[in-house]
Every structure is written in C-alpha cells, then in structure tokens.
Amino acid sequence: MRVGQGGDGPGPHTPDGSAVELYELAPVTGEDELINAAIEPASRILELGCGTGRITRPLLALGHHVVAVDESAEMVARVPGTETIRSTIGDLRLDRRFDLVLMMSFLVNVADEAERLRLLRTCAHHVRPGGTVLLQQQLPGMLHAPTVREKGNRRFVVSDVEQRPGNIQAATLTHTVDGRTWSQRILTQNLTEEQLASQLTQVGLTLADYLTPDRTWVRARTA
Ligand SMILES: C[S@@+](CC[C@H](N)C(=O)[O-])C[C@H]1O[C@@H](n2cnc3c(N)ncnc32)[C@H](O)[C@@H]1O
C-alpha cells in the first residue's frame, strides 16, 4: 500500500486501496459518452489506471482501440478483449504514441508533487503531436463529511475527512453493494488551475479547456 492509502473489504486490493471486486460492480455513469464526444472515431487510446475495464469496455464498443494499463495484476486480468499492460503509470514507456491519453479517477490529485509530475510525464510521452490528454480531477468541496448517498442496492459514505496544509485531504470512502462493504482511505490534493497548468507546462503539455462546466474533466494538448 502507498503511504496514506489503504483498503478493506472482500477480495484483493490495489496498492492505492481500490477494491477489485467493487470496481467490477461499478456502473458507468456517462464518462464513456463524454470521452467519445471529445475524440475522433476509431481513436487510438492509452488508458492509464484502467482498473477492471469499467470504461475500457464501452470505449471498445464505441469502436476505439484501447491499450489498458494498471499496476494491479488482479485488475488488468479482468479487462476483456484488448491489449493490457501491467505497469505503474510513472514507469510506463512504450514506443508508441496515441490520439488520446486518458487518466481519470482523480489520479492527477495524488498528494505528492513529484509523483504527479511522473504521471503527467507519462501522459506527455505517449500522446501524439496534436493529440489529446484527458484528466479527471477532484475539485474543492468534493470530499466533505458526512456524505451519504443511496441508490438502489448501493450506498456510498464519505467520513473522517481531515484537512491538511497545502489543500491536502485524507478521507474514508465506504461503498456497500448488496450488503458487501469496502472502505478505502484516500489522500488527495486539490489543485488550483495555476498549479495544474504549471505542472502540465513542465512536462510539455498545455491546459486547453474543460469538457465539463465544473472543470472536473481537463483537456490538455501537446505544447
Ligand atoms: C479508483 S480505480 C478506477 C479504475 C478505472 N479508472 C475506473 O474508473 O473504473 C484506480 C485504478 O488506478 C490504478 N492506479 C492507481 N495509481 C496507479 C499508478 N501509479 N500506476 C498504475 N495504476 C495505478 C489502481 O490500481 C486502480 O486500478
């Protein structure tokens, strides 16, 4: 497990505390359509931190070509029907370039600036000139306790939120699905637009715009 992160509950967990069986049950909530609308048909996509392929599957079904990367062997083993690579994002160096490099799930909010730069360097290395990097970022106010959301057989709770200097938060996320419960302690850092733009510049990318009015989905391009 990484510092400040951990997970409990049935089945295997990744080093960032994500539960493999929970992600296998997680629904798609429109992310695929948002991504599809931002790219050309039959795009070559590098998906970083793919998990069980929750988003890989619909992107493949939409006709894109996806190479799916995750550091967890248990996660990539569940990604069907496409090339998968088991690697940390920071260490990945393929001799190929992609139309889209996708890094969602708030991975850019890792609370360690050097690690964030390593992730962004990997994004920059693998995007073709003129291509797109899409990031899903966490925003201030997203993590507050108590948060309880219930829908059908699912319950989601945010608890034990701890604010630390430098816009860093620790929090516990607890998911219950059909009576099975997983919890994950996360450590994240919210970024100002200036911080994110500056780090993108350091790796040779430019913050272009946002796909959503709330600025969660960030589009960057080669500088
Ligand atoms: C919260 S899960 C989300 C998975 C998927 N993106 C989704 O939306 O369903 C985050 C995934 O990113 C992977 N991950 C986190 N940090 C990583 C890193 N530095 N290198 C490779 N994989 C990483 C974890 O193993 C986990 O599978």
PDBQT file of the ligand as one rigid body, heavy atoms in Angstrom, charges set to zero:
ROOT
HETATM    1  C1  LIG A 301     -10.230   4.020  -8.441  1.00  0.00    +0.000 C 
HETATM    2  S1  LIG A 301      -9.662   2.795  -9.543  1.00  0.00    +0.000 S 
HETATM    3  C2  LIG A 301     -10.507   3.312 -11.022  1.00  0.00    +0.000 C 
HETATM    4  C3  LIG A 301     -10.344   2.422 -12.189  1.00  0.00    +0.000 C 
HETATM    5  C4  LIG A 301     -10.961   2.935 -13.503  1.00  0.00    +0.000 C 
HETATM    6  N1  LIG A 301     -10.287   4.119 -13.993  1.00  0.00    +0.000 N 
HETATM    7  C5  LIG A 301     -12.425   3.233 -13.360  1.00  0.00    +0.000 C 
HETATM    8  O1  LIG A 301     -12.823   4.396 -13.455  1.00  0.00    +0.000 OA
HETATM    9  O2  LIG A 301     -13.196   2.294 -13.131  1.00  0.00    +0.000 OA
HETATM   10  C6  LIG A 301      -7.984   3.383  -9.790  1.00  0.00    +0.000 C 
HETATM   11  C7  LIG A 301      -7.101   2.410 -10.540  1.00  0.00    +0.000 C 
HETATM   12  O3  LIG A 301      -5.877   3.068 -10.839  1.00  0.00    +0.000 OA
HETATM   13  C8  LIG A 301      -4.807   2.206 -10.560  1.00  0.00    +0.000 C 
HETATM   14  N2  LIG A 301      -3.642   3.033 -10.214  1.00  0.00    +0.000 N 
HETATM   15  C9  LIG A 301      -3.579   3.998  -9.270  1.00  0.00    +0.000 A 
HETATM   16  N3  LIG A 301      -2.369   4.563  -9.264  1.00  0.00    +0.000 NA
HETATM   17  C10 LIG A 301      -1.641   3.926 -10.214  1.00  0.00    +0.000 A 
HETATM   18  C11 LIG A 301      -0.303   4.058 -10.693  1.00  0.00    +0.000 A 
HETATM   19  N4  LIG A 301       0.524   4.976 -10.191  1.00  0.00    +0.000 N 
HETATM   20  N5  LIG A 301       0.110   3.237 -11.682  1.00  0.00    +0.000 NA
HETATM   21  C12 LIG A 301      -0.735   2.314 -12.223  1.00  0.00    +0.000 A 
HETATM   22  N6  LIG A 301      -2.007   2.139 -11.809  1.00  0.00    +0.000 NA
HETATM   23  C13 LIG A 301      -2.454   2.942 -10.827  1.00  0.00    +0.000 A 
HETATM   24  C14 LIG A 301      -5.271   1.334  -9.419  1.00  0.00    +0.000 C 
HETATM   25  O4  LIG A 301      -4.571   0.106  -9.384  1.00  0.00    +0.000 OA
HETATM   26  C15 LIG A 301      -6.749   1.176  -9.744  1.00  0.00    +0.000 C 
HETATM   27  O5  LIG A 301      -6.993   0.047 -10.524  1.00  0.00    +0.000 OA
ENDROOT
TORSDOF 0
